[in-house]
Amino acid sequence: MRWPKVTIFIATGALVVAGAFLWLPKESSLAKRANPKSQTQQEIPVTAANAETRDVPVYTEGLGTVQAFNLVTVKTRVNGQITKVFFKEGQEVKKGDQLFQIDPRSFQNSLQQAEATKEKDEAQLRSAKLDLDRFAQLLPQGFQTRQSYDQQQATVSQLQASIKADEAQIATAQLNLDYSLIRSPIEGRTGQRSVDVGNFVQTGQNIALVTITELKPIFVSFNVPAEKLDLIRKNQAQHPLKVVAYAMDDKTLLTPDGELTLIDNQVDVTTGTIHLKAQFANKGEALWPGEFVNARIILSTNRNAVTVPVETVMQGPNGSYVYTLDKDNIAKRKMVDVGAMQEGIAVIDKGLSAGDRVVVDGQYRLTDGSKVRITGSQSASANKQAAQ
């Protein structure tokens, strides 16, 4: 028996529809098994930290050079041959320590000669005074003339003047003898010696025998932007300003015991900076003359400031923001006011409280409401140098 064509077409269509309904649920379950997270949000791995409170110094800094407190170039003040050297190059010396001995014999002879001349003149003065006394007794009796008496009185005066000249000659000879033994005028460290035993030195040669630098205390001379001048002067009027010296890497602390001693009386118009000086005790000799350092003036201290690692803060079109985390590790964008960024930390003036959890690393993949997975934690001061 032959079926009508219409009947065959309807039966075939029914079978196709039934097969589609049976196949669709299976395909849907396979897709779910192949992508099990399609129904849940994927967790983003991040590093987190807690906002901390700390005392943060407020400072300004400038590049400076170390200068010796005193620098003395030792030269000879008399002519002669060096017979002794009492120090080693680079040695620490005290004020008054012996440095060089110039042959003293000629100066000793000059001193003895001046002393002998004085003794001779003193003997002549004594004799002249006796004659003057006798002339004074004979004058009223007419046995001596007034002219003789006056001449004798002039002789006494001349001898008295000669003795004063002799005393000056003795002082000069004694001074030259003292100068033949060259002593250190200050306490400090000696440099390279330019003469040896046997060299003949003269005052006219203007040769530096050795240079002595005073290292304790010592100065750091530096410049800061002129716009900081008013702030520096206001804080200095309240208390002495502390200055800290760092090496050129701006990380290695050299010495923390400086104090601002000079604010120059005018701004350098060519550079727009103001010249400053700070004095350091330099007990450990961490600072050396001619060395370049970074000098920081501690203007004030921000007490109990809220801080986070500096990489936590991001910049957006509306300002600075951070991502905070709630107890369920859901990220939330939060606008903050940043007071300062220094030494690896950011000081948050507004927007965070101590103990708030923030995202330090991985925040570039986040959006408001993202689910995160904590893969590491970091202290807000982990990468921060201790403020001095």
C-alpha positions as CSV (number, residue, x, y, z in Angstrom):
1,M,0.0,0.0,0.0
2,R,1.4,3.4,-0.9
3,W,1.1,6.3,1.6
4,P,0.2,9.7,0.5
5,K,3.1,12.2,0.1
6,V,1.6,14.6,2.6
7,T,1.4,12.0,5.3
8,I,5.1,11.1,4.7
9,F,6.2,14.8,5.0
10,I,4.3,15.3,8.3
11,A,5.7,12.2,9.8
12,T,9.3,13.1,8.9
13,G,8.9,16.6,10.3
14,A,7.6,15.2,13.6
15,L,10.6,13.0,13.9
16,V,13.1,15.9,13.4
17,V,11.4,18.1,16.0
18,A,11.4,15.3,18.5
19,G,15.1,14.6,17.9
20,A,16.0,18.3,18.4
21,F,14.2,18.4,21.8
22,L,16.1,15.3,22.9
23,W,19.5,16.7,21.7
24,L,19.3,20.3,23.2
25,P,19.3,19.3,26.9
26,K,22.3,17.1,26.4
27,E,24.2,19.9,24.6
28,S,23.4,22.3,27.4
29,S,24.7,19.9,30.1
30,L,27.9,19.3,28.1
31,A,28.5,23.1,28.0
32,K,28.1,23.4,31.7
33,R,30.5,20.6,32.4
34,A,33.1,22.1,30.0
35,N,32.8,25.6,31.6
36,P,31.9,25.1,35.3
37,K,32.7,28.8,36.2
38,S,30.4,30.3,33.7
39,Q,27.7,30.6,36.3
40,T,30.1,32.2,39.0
41,Q,32.5,35.2,38.9
42,Q,36.2,34.3,38.5
43,E,38.3,35.3,41.5
44,I,41.3,37.7,40.7
45,P,44.6,37.0,42.6
46,V,45.9,40.1,44.4
47,T,48.3,41.1,47.2
48,A,46.8,42.9,50.1
49,A,47.9,45.1,53.0
50,N,46.4,46.9,56.0
51,A,46.6,50.7,56.3
52,E,48.8,51.6,59.2
53,T,49.3,54.6,61.4
54,R,52.8,56.0,62.0
55,D,54.7,59.2,62.7
56,V,55.8,60.5,59.3
57,P,58.4,63.2,59.0
58,V,57.6,66.1,56.7
59,Y,60.8,67.2,54.9
60,T,62.3,69.0,52.0
61,E,65.7,68.0,50.5
62,G,68.5,69.2,48.3
63,L,71.7,68.1,46.8
64,G,74.7,69.3,48.8
65,T,78.5,69.0,49.3
66,V,80.4,68.4,52.5
67,Q,82.7,71.2,53.6
68,A,85.4,71.1,56.3
69,F,84.6,73.2,59.4
70,N,88.1,74.6,59.2
71,L,90.7,74.1,56.5
72,V,94.3,75.3,57.2
73,T,97.2,75.3,54.8
74,V,100.3,75.1,56.8
75,K,103.2,77.2,55.5
76,T,106.6,78.2,56.9
77,R,107.1,81.7,58.4
78,V,110.9,81.5,58.5
79,N,113.6,80.3,56.1
80,G,115.5,77.2,56.8
81,Q,116.1,73.5,56.3
82,I,113.6,70.9,57.5
83,T,115.3,68.7,60.0
84,K,112.4,66.7,61.4
85,V,108.8,65.6,60.5
86,F,106.7,64.6,63.5
87,F,103.5,63.2,61.8
88,K,102.4,60.7,59.2
89,E,100.2,61.6,56.3
90,G,96.5,61.2,57.1
91,Q,97.1,61.3,60.9
92,E,94.8,62.9,63.4
93,V,96.5,65.8,65.2
94,K,95.5,68.0,68.1
95,K,95.9,71.8,68.2
96,G,99.5,72.5,69.1
97,D,100.9,69.2,68.0
98,Q,104.4,69.4,66.4
99,L,104.5,69.0,62.7
100,F,107.9,70.2,61.3
101,Q,111.2,71.3,62.8
102,I,113.3,73.8,60.8
103,D,116.9,74.0,61.8
104,P,116.8,76.3,64.8
105,R,120.5,77.1,65.3
106,S,120.6,80.4,63.4
107,F,117.5,81.6,65.3
108,Q,119.0,80.6,68.6
109,N,122.2,82.6,67.7
110,S,120.1,85.6,66.8
111,L,118.3,85.4,70.1
112,Q,121.5,85.2,72.1
113,Q,123.0,88.1,70.2
114,A,119.9,90.3,71.0
115,E,120.1,89.3,74.6
116,A,123.8,90.2,74.8
117,T,123.2,93.6,73.2
118,K,120.6,94.4,75.7
119,E,122.9,93.4,78.6
120,K,125.6,95.8,77.2
121,D,123.1,98.7,76.8
122,E,121.8,98.1,80.4
123,A,125.4,98.3,81.7
124,Q,126.0,101.6,79.8
125,L,122.7,102.9,81.1
126,R,123.6,102.2,84.7
127,S,126.9,104.1,84.2
128,A,125.2,107.0,82.5
129,K,122.7,107.3,85.3
130,L,125.5,107.5,87.9
131,D,127.2,110.3,85.9
132,L,123.9,112.1,85.6
133,D,123.5,112.0,89.4
134,R,127.0,113.4,89.9
135,F,126.4,116.2,87.4
136,A,123.2,117.1,89.3
137,Q,125.1,117.5,92.6
138,L,127.9,119.6,91.0
139,L,125.7,121.8,89.0
140,P,124.5,124.1,91.9
141,Q,128.1,124.5,93.0
142,G,129.2,125.7,89.6
143,F,131.6,122.7,89.0
144,Q,129.5,121.5,86.0
145,T,127.8,123.5,83.3
146,R,124.1,123.2,82.4
147,Q,125.1,122.1,78.9
148,S,127.1,119.1,80.3
149,Y,124.2,118.1,82.5
150,D,121.7,118.3,79.6
151,Q,124.0,116.2,77.4
152,Q,124.4,113.5,80.1
153,Q,120.6,113.4,80.5
154,A,120.2,112.9,76.7
155,T,122.7,110.1,76.9
156,V,120.6,108.3,79.6
157,S,117.5,108.7,77.4
158,Q,119.3,107.3,74.3
159,L,120.4,104.3,76.3
160,Q,116.9,103.7,77.6
161,A,115.6,103.8,74.0
162,S,118.3,101.4,73.0
163,I,117.2,98.9,75.6
164,K,113.6,99.1,74.3
165,A,114.9,98.3,70.8
166,D,116.9,95.5,72.3
167,E,113.8,94.0,73.9
168,A,112.0,94.2,70.5
169,Q,115.0,92.4,68.9
170,I,114.8,89.7,71.5
171,A,111.1,89.3,71.0
172,T,111.6,89.0,67.2
173,A,114.4,86.5,67.6
174,Q,112.3,84.4,70.1
175,L,109.4,84.5,67.7
176,N,111.5,83.3,64.8
177,L,112.9,80.5,67.0
178,D,109.3,79.5,67.9
179,Y,108.3,79.6,64.2
180,S,111.1,77.2,63.5
181,L,109.1,74.5,65.3
182,I,105.8,74.4,63.2
183,R,102.8,73.3,65.2
184,S,99.2,72.4,64.2
185,P,97.0,75.5,64.5
186,I,93.8,73.3,64.7
187,E,92.6,69.8,65.6
188,G,92.0,67.8,62.5
189,R,93.4,65.3,59.9
190,T,96.5,65.9,58.0
191,G,96.6,65.5,54.2
192,Q,99.5,64.8,51.8
193,R,102.9,66.2,52.9
194,S,104.7,68.2,50.2
195,V,108.2,68.4,51.8
196,D,110.5,65.9,53.3
197,V,113.4,66.1,55.7
198,G,116.3,68.0,54.1
199,N,114.2,70.3,52.0
200,F,115.0,74.0,52.3
201,V,111.9,76.1,52.7
202,Q,111.4,79.9,52.3
203,T,108.6,82.2,53.1
204,G,108.7,83.7,49.6
205,Q,108.1,80.4,48.0
206,N,104.5,80.3,49.3
207,I,104.6,76.4,49.4
208,A,102.0,74.5,51.4
209,L,103.8,72.1,53.7
210,V,100.6,70.2,54.5
211,T,96.9,70.8,54.7
212,I,94.8,70.1,57.8
213,T,91.1,69.8,57.7
214,E,88.8,69.8,60.7
215,L,86.2,67.0,60.3
216,K,84.4,67.2,63.7
217,P,82.2,69.1,63.4
218,I,81.6,69.5,59.7
219,F,79.3,71.4,57.3
220,V,77.0,70.4,54.5
221,S,76.2,73.1,52.0
222,F,73.1,72.6,49.9
223,N,70.3,74.3,48.0
224,V,66.5,73.8,48.1
225,P,63.8,75.4,45.9
226,A,63.0,79.0,46.8
227,E,59.3,78.2,47.3
228,K,60.2,76.2,50.4
229,L,61.9,79.3,52.0
230,D,58.8,80.6,53.8
231,L,58.0,77.1,55.2
232,I,61.6,76.6,56.4
233,R,61.7,80.0,58.1
234,K,58.4,79.5,59.9
235,N,59.4,76.1,61.3
236,Q,62.8,77.4,62.3
237,A,61.3,80.2,64.2
238,Q,59.5,77.5,66.3
239,H,62.4,75.1,66.9
240,P,65.9,74.3,65.6
241,L,65.5,72.3,62.4
242,K,67.0,68.9,62.2
243,V,69.0,67.9,59.0
244,V,69.7,64.3,57.9
245,A,72.4,63.4,55.4
246,Y,71.9,60.5,52.9
247,A,74.3,59.1,50.3
248,M,73.7,59.8,46.6
249,D,71.5,56.7,46.3
250,D,69.1,58.5,48.7
251,K,68.7,55.3,50.7
252,T,71.9,55.0,52.7
253,L,71.7,57.0,55.9
254,L,75.1,58.7,56.6
255,T,74.3,60.7,59.8
256,P,71.1,61.9,61.4
257,D,72.6,64.5,63.8
258,G,72.6,67.7,61.7
259,E,71.2,71.1,62.5
260,L,70.4,73.9,60.1
261,T,72.7,76.8,60.9
262,L,72.4,79.1,57.8
263,I,69.7,80.4,55.6
264,D,71.4,82.7,53.0
265,N,70.2,86.3,52.8
266,Q,69.1,86.1,49.2
267,V,67.7,83.8,46.6
268,D,69.8,82.7,43.6
269,V,67.7,84.2,40.8
270,T,69.5,82.1,38.1
271,T,68.5,78.8,39.7
272,G,65.5,79.8,41.8
273,T,67.0,78.2,44.9
274,I,68.1,79.3,48.4
275,H,71.5,78.3,49.8
276,L,71.5,76.6,53.2
277,K,74.1,75.1,55.6
278,A,73.8,72.5,58.2
279,Q,76.3,71.5,60.9
280,F,77.0,67.9,61.8
281,A,78.9,66.5,64.8
282,N,80.3,63.8,62.5
283,K,81.7,61.7,65.4
284,G,82.0,58.6,63.2
285,E,83.4,60.7,60.3
286,A,80.7,59.4,58.0
287,L,80.9,62.8,56.1
288,W,84.0,63.6,54.2
289,P,85.0,67.0,52.7
290,G,84.0,67.3,49.0
291,E,81.5,64.4,49.2
292,F,78.1,64.8,47.5
293,V,75.1,64.0,49.7
294,N,71.4,64.4,49.9
295,A,70.4,66.7,52.8
296,R,66.9,66.5,54.2
297,I,65.5,69.2,56.4
298,I,62.9,67.8,58.8
299,L,60.3,70.5,59.0
300,S,57.7,68.8,61.2
301,T,56.3,65.3,62.0
302,N,52.9,64.1,60.9
303,R,51.7,62.2,64.0
304,N,49.6,59.0,63.6
305,A,49.3,59.4,59.9
306,V,47.4,56.7,57.9
307,T,49.9,55.1,55.5
308,V,49.8,52.5,52.7
309,P,52.4,51.2,50.3
310,V,52.9,53.8,47.6
311,E,52.0,51.3,44.8
312,T,48.6,51.0,46.3
313,V,47.5,54.4,45.1
314,M,46.3,54.7,41.5
315,Q,45.4,57.8,39.5
316,G,42.1,58.3,37.7
317,P,40.3,61.1,35.9
318,N,38.8,62.3,39.2
319,G,41.9,61.9,41.3
320,S,43.7,59.3,43.4
321,Y,42.0,56.1,44.5
322,V,42.6,52.7,46.0
323,Y,40.8,49.4,46.1
324,T,39.6,48.3,49.5
325,L,38.5,44.8,50.5
326,D,35.5,43.8,52.6
327,K,35.3,40.7,54.7
328,D,34.1,38.7,51.7
329,N,37.1,39.8,49.6
330,I,35.0,42.0,47.4
331,A,37.0,45.0,45.9
332,K,35.6,48.5,46.1
333,R,37.1,51.6,44.5
334,K,37.6,54.4,47.1
335,M,38.7,57.9,46.4
336,V,41.5,59.2,48.7
337,D,43.4,62.4,49.4
338,V,47.2,61.8,49.3
339,G,49.2,64.1,51.6
340,A,52.7,62.9,50.5
341,M,54.5,60.1,48.9
342,Q,58.0,59.4,50.3
343,E,60.3,56.5,51.1
344,G,57.9,53.9,49.7
345,I,54.8,54.9,51.5
346,A,51.8,57.2,50.7
347,V,50.3,59.3,53.5
348,I,46.5,59.3,53.2
349,D,44.9,62.5,54.6
350,K,41.3,61.4,53.8
351,G,39.5,58.3,52.6
352,L,41.1,55.5,54.7
353,S,41.3,54.5,58.3
354,A,43.9,52.4,60.1
355,G,43.2,48.7,59.6
356,D,41.4,49.1,56.3
357,R,42.5,46.3,53.9
358,V,43.8,47.6,50.5
359,V,45.0,46.0,47.3
360,V,48.7,46.5,46.8
361,D,49.4,44.4,43.7
362,G,47.0,43.2,41.0
363,Q,44.6,46.1,41.2
364,Y,45.0,46.9,37.5
365,R,42.7,43.9,36.7
366,L,40.0,45.0,39.2
367,T,36.7,46.8,38.8
368,D,34.3,47.9,41.4
369,G,32.8,44.8,42.9
370,S,35.4,42.3,41.7
371,K,35.9,39.1,43.7
372,V,39.5,38.7,44.7
373,R,41.7,35.9,46.1
374,I,44.5,37.0,48.5
375,T,47.8,35.5,47.3
376,G,50.1,37.5,49.6
377,S,50.2,40.2,52.2
378,Q,52.5,43.2,52.7
379,S,53.1,45.6,55.5
380,A,52.6,49.3,54.7
381,S,56.2,49.9,55.8
382,A,57.8,46.8,54.2
383,N,59.7,48.8,51.7
384,K,60.1,52.0,53.7
385,Q,63.3,53.3,55.2
386,A,63.1,54.2,58.8
387,A,62.6,58.0,59.0
388,Q,65.3,59.6,61.1
